[in-house]
Amino acid sequence: MPNLTFDTFFKALRKGDIPGAIYLHGPEDLLKAEAITEILDRTIEPSLRDFNVDQRSAAELDPEQAETLCNTLPMMADRRVVIIREVEAWAKRARAKAAVLRFLERPAPETILVLVQGSGETAPDPELAVRTTVVAAESLPPERARKWLMMHAARLGVELDDQAADHMVKVTDASLGDLRTELEKLAGLSSSGPLTLSRVAELMGVRYGETAADWRDAALRGDTRTAVGILEPVLSQPGVSGVSLVQMLGLGLVGIGLARAQYDRGVRTGALVQAVRNSLFRTRPPARLSYDAAAAEWSRLAPSWPVPRIEAALRAALVADERLKNTAVSDERAVLVDLLMELKLTWPAAA
């Protein structure tokens, strides 16, 4: 059975090409929910959904229930939709799973079976995947998340200026769930025009230039004063921790190392950016990245990061990560300030 990206799958849905067995997996639960909404909108009239749509949790299903759900005929409709969530709860030999596998061997043409895996699991179940159309709901890169934000803002009647939208994506690290939450807050406001950057920053409680990404960027470009100065407000933001900041920094260092390897081979300017971008598309690191922006930034920084400096910085980041995870450290800020000082020393040491 095919493995599709979310975009490819959504385009097929809009053309009316709906597979009989669909397996949604990946970290972005909101995209899975949107896919299910689109499937329902294109198959079952709202007035008939009480009779033709069933949603269950995999952990609660016994074999008889699973078999009945999959083989029940639609009522006053051509097809019915069965949604089974949290399929990762099935053990390898779960009897309910076995009933679903038997159905998938000879599926009923009247049934659309949608299997949904939670965001905590990384890989789809191979037994289910080989019998279904597998769709990966991956995290969106920042530029795609911004388009999603603007589309949903328009639906809610929220007007955002460009800087405000950029700030929202940066503060939430392009998390669609967080963006939706913030949009719902903004939808209750009365406004005579687009919400500005200053207004959105005030409402979100995160000032412009004080996001986790701003901290990482300052650290990588060697602006230690700025990185130390914004550390306290950055750490106070929801979802931000010392470990998450070190992970962001570590990815940036690895990315610069990738660019530096090409740079040392004599690749320069646009060819360097393209080489790094191609590497990102091949490896697809598990992070919300704009490949174009990351490739450009890492390529720009590569000349000032020789390999010994990168290696020293990665060692310092590893030490900080271990201190944050494995010791009873009460002051994350102190560990991160130490890391920033180590990074400041890596350049003269490498030179």
C-alpha positions in Angstrom: 0.0 0.0 0.0 1.2 3.6 -0.7 3.0 5.9 1.8 1.8 9.4 1.3 2.8 12.8 2.6 0.0 14.8 4.1 -0.1 17.3 1.2 -0.4 14.5 -1.4 -3.1 12.8 0.6 -5.1 16.1 1.0 -4.9 16.8 -2.7 -6.3 13.3 -3.4 -9.1 13.9 -0.9 -10.1 17.1 -2.6 -10.3 15.3 -5.9 -12.6 12.7 -4.3 -10.0 9.9 -4.3 -10.6 8.4 -0.8 -8.9 5.1 0.0 -10.9 2.4 1.8 -8.3 2.0 4.5 -6.3 4.9 5.8 -3.6 4.9 8.5 -2.8 8.4 9.9 0.4 8.7 12.0 3.0 11.3 12.9 3.5 14.1 15.5 0.9 16.6 14.3 -2.4 15.5 15.7 -4.2 18.6 14.4 -3.4 17.7 10.8 -4.9 14.2 11.5 -8.1 15.8 12.8 -8.3 18.0 9.7 -7.9 15.0 7.5 -10.7 13.2 9.3 -12.9 16.3 8.9 -12.2 16.4 5.2 -13.0 12.7 4.8 -16.3 13.1 6.6 -17.2 16.2 4.6 -16.7 14.4 1.4 -18.4 11.2 2.2 -21.2 11.5 4.8 -24.0 14.2 4.9 -24.1 15.8 8.4 -27.6 14.7 9.0 -26.6 11.0 8.4 -23.5 10.9 10.5 -25.2 9.6 13.6 -25.9 6.4 11.6 -22.8 6.1 9.5 -19.9 7.3 11.5 -18.3 5.4 14.4 -15.4 6.5 16.5 -13.7 4.2 19.0 -10.5 3.8 21.0 -8.4 0.7 20.0 -7.8 -0.1 23.7 -11.6 -0.4 24.3 -12.4 -2.7 21.4 -12.9 -6.4 21.6 -12.8 -8.6 18.5 -16.5 -8.9 18.1 -17.0 -5.1 18.3 -14.1 -4.6 15.8 -15.6 -7.0 13.3 -19.1 -5.5 13.7 -17.8 -2.0 13.2 -16.0 -2.8 10.0 -18.7 -4.9 8.4 -21.9 -3.0 9.3 -23.6 -1.7 6.2 -24.3 2.1 5.7 -27.8 3.5 6.4 -29.3 5.8 3.7 -25.8 6.4 2.4 -23.3 4.8 0.0 -20.5 4.5 2.5 -19.8 4.7 6.2 -16.7 5.8 8.1 -15.1 3.9 11.0 -12.4 5.7 13.0 -10.2 3.8 15.4 -7.9 5.9 17.5 -4.8 5.1 19.5 -4.0 2.0 17.5 -0.6 2.0 19.2 -2.4 0.5 22.2 -2.8 -2.8 20.4 -0.2 -5.3 21.4 1.3 -7.4 18.6 -1.2 -10.2 19.2 -4.2 -8.2 20.3 -7.4 -10.0 19.3 -9.1 -6.8 18.2 -6.2 -6.0 15.9 -6.4 -9.5 14.5 -10.0 -8.9 13.6 -9.1 -5.6 11.8 -6.3 -7.3 9.9 -8.8 -10.0 8.7 -11.1 -7.2 7.5 -8.2 -5.5 5.7 -7.5 -8.7 3.8 -11.0 -8.6 2.3 -12.3 -5.0 3.0 -16.0 -4.1 2.5 -16.3 -1.5 -0.3 -18.9 0.3 1.7 -16.6 1.0 4.7 -13.9 3.6 5.0 -11.6 2.5 7.9 -9.4 5.3 9.4 -6.8 4.1 11.8 -5.2 6.9 13.9 -1.9 6.6 15.7 -1.0 9.0 18.6 1.7 11.5 18.2 3.9 9.8 20.8 4.7 6.9 18.5 7.2 7.5 15.7 6.8 4.6 13.3 3.6 3.0 12.0 2.7 -0.6 12.9 4.1 -2.6 10.0 1.2 -5.1 10.0 -1.3 -2.4 9.6 0.8 -0.3 7.3 1.2 -3.0 4.6 -2.6 -3.2 4.3 -3.5 0.5 4.3 -2.7 3.8 2.7 -0.2 5.3 5.2 -0.3 9.1 5.6 2.4 10.9 7.6 1.1 14.0 9.5 4.5 15.6 10.0 5.2 18.9 11.8 5.1 21.8 9.4 8.1 24.0 8.8 7.7 27.6 9.9 6.7 29.0 6.4 4.0 26.3 6.1 2.8 26.9 9.6 2.5 30.6 8.8 0.2 29.8 5.8 -1.9 27.6 8.1 -2.1 30.4 10.7 -3.3 33.0 8.2 -5.9 30.6 6.7 -7.3 29.8 10.1 -7.1 33.4 11.3 -9.3 34.4 8.3 -11.8 31.7 9.3 -12.0 33.1 12.8 -12.2 36.7 11.6 -8.8 37.6 13.1 -6.6 40.0 11.1 -2.9 39.9 11.6 -0.2 42.0 10.1 2.9 40.3 8.7 5.1 40.9 11.7 2.5 39.7 14.1 2.0 36.5 12.2 5.8 35.9 12.1 6.1 36.5 15.8 3.3 34.0 16.6 5.0 31.3 14.6 8.3 32.0 16.2 6.9 32.0 19.8 5.0 28.7 19.3 7.9 27.1 17.4 5.4 26.5 14.6 3.2 24.2 16.7 -0.2 24.1 15.1 -1.9 23.3 18.4 -0.3 26.2 20.1 -1.1 28.5 17.2 -4.8 27.4 17.3 -4.9 28.1 21.0 -3.5 31.6 20.6 -5.8 32.3 17.7 -8.8 31.4 19.7 -7.7 33.9 22.4 -7.3 36.6 19.8 -10.7 35.8 18.2 -12.5 37.2 21.3 -10.9 40.7 20.8 -12.5 43.6 19.1 -10.2 45.3 16.6 -10.7 48.0 14.0 -7.8 46.7 11.9 -5.1 44.1 11.7 -3.5 43.2 15.1 0.0 44.6 15.2 3.3 43.0 16.4 3.3 45.0 19.6 -0.3 44.1 20.4 0.2 40.4 19.7 3.4 40.3 21.7 1.7 41.9 24.6 -1.2 39.4 24.5 1.1 36.4 24.2 3.4 37.6 26.9 6.5 37.2 24.8 8.3 40.3 23.5 9.7 40.5 20.0 13.3 39.2 20.0 12.9 37.1 23.1 11.9 33.7 21.7 13.8 30.5 22.0 14.9 30.8 18.4 16.2 34.3 19.1 18.3 32.9 21.9 19.7 30.1 19.7 20.5 32.5 16.9 22.3 35.0 19.2 24.4 32.1 20.7 25.4 30.8 17.2 26.4 34.2 15.9 28.5 34.9 19.0 26.3 37.6 20.5 26.8 36.4 24.0 25.5 39.6 25.6 22.1 39.3 23.9 21.9 35.6 24.5 22.5 36.1 28.3 20.2 39.1 28.4 17.2 37.3 27.0 17.8 34.0 28.8 15.5 34.7 31.8 12.4 35.7 29.8 13.0 32.9 27.4 13.1 30.3 30.1 9.9 31.6 31.7 7.9 30.8 28.6 5.6 27.8 28.5 7.2 24.7 26.9 10.8 26.1 27.1 13.4 24.4 29.3 17.1 24.4 29.5 17.2 21.0 27.8 15.0 22.2 24.9 17.3 25.2 24.4 20.4 23.0 24.3 18.7 20.7 21.8 17.9 23.6 19.6 21.5 24.9 19.8 22.9 21.4 19.2 20.9 21.1 16.0 22.2 24.5 14.8 25.8 23.4 15.5 25.3 20.2 13.6 23.8 22.2 10.7 26.8 24.6 10.7 29.0 21.5 10.7 27.2 20.3 7.6 27.8 23.6 5.9 31.4 23.8 7.0 32.1 20.4 5.5 31.0 21.7 2.1 32.8 25.0 2.7 36.1 23.2 3.3 35.6 21.4 0.0 35.6 24.8 -1.8 31.8 25.2 -2.2 30.7 28.8 -1.9 27.8 31.3 -2.0 24.6 29.9 -3.7 26.1 26.5 -4.4 26.9 26.1 -0.7 23.3 27.0 0.3 21.9 24.6 -2.2 24.2 21.8 -1.1 23.1 22.2 2.5 19.4 22.5 1.5 19.7 19.2 -0.5 21.3 17.5 2.5 18.3 18.6 4.7 15.8 17.2 2.2 17.7 13.9 2.2 18.0 13.5 5.9 14.8 15.4 7.0 15.8 16.1 10.6 13.0 15.7 13.2 12.5 19.4 13.9 10.4 22.2 12.7 12.8 23.9 10.2 12.5 26.1 7.2 15.0 24.3 5.1 15.6 27.3 2.9 16.2 29.7 5.9 18.3 27.1 7.8 20.5 26.4 4.8 21.1 30.1 4.2 21.8 30.9 7.9 24.2 27.9 8.4 26.0 28.7 5.2 26.4 32.3 6.3 27.9 31.2 9.6 30.1 28.4 8.3 33.2 30.6 7.6 33.4 31.6 11.3 33.0 28.1 12.5 36.0 25.9 11.7 35.8 22.3 12.6 37.7 22.5 15.9 35.4 25.2 17.1 32.3 23.2 16.1 33.7 20.1 17.9 34.5 22.1 21.1 31.0 23.7 21.0 29.3 20.3 20.7 31.3 19.0 23.6 30.2 22.0 25.7 26.6 21.5 24.7 26.8 17.8 25.6 28.2 18.6 29.1 25.4 21.2 29.6 22.8 18.7 28.5 24.1 16.1 30.9 24.2 18.6 33.8 20.6 19.6 33.1 19.3 16.0 32.8 21.4 14.0 35.3 22.1 16.3 38.2 19.9 18.1 40.8 20.5 21.4 39.2 18.0 24.0 40.4 19.3 26.9 38.3 18.9 26.2 34.6 20.0 29.7 33.8 23.4 29.2 35.4 24.1 26.1 33.4 23.1 27.9 30.2 25.2 31.0 31.0 28.2 28.6 31.6 27.5 27.1 28.2 27.4 30.5 26.5 30.7 31.4 28.1 32.2 28.1 26.8 30.9 28.9 23.3 32.5 32.3 23.6 35.9 30.7 24.4 35.7 28.1 21.5 36.7 30.6 18.9 40.1 31.7 20.3 40.7 28.0 21.4 40.0 26.8 17.9 42.1 29.5 16.3 
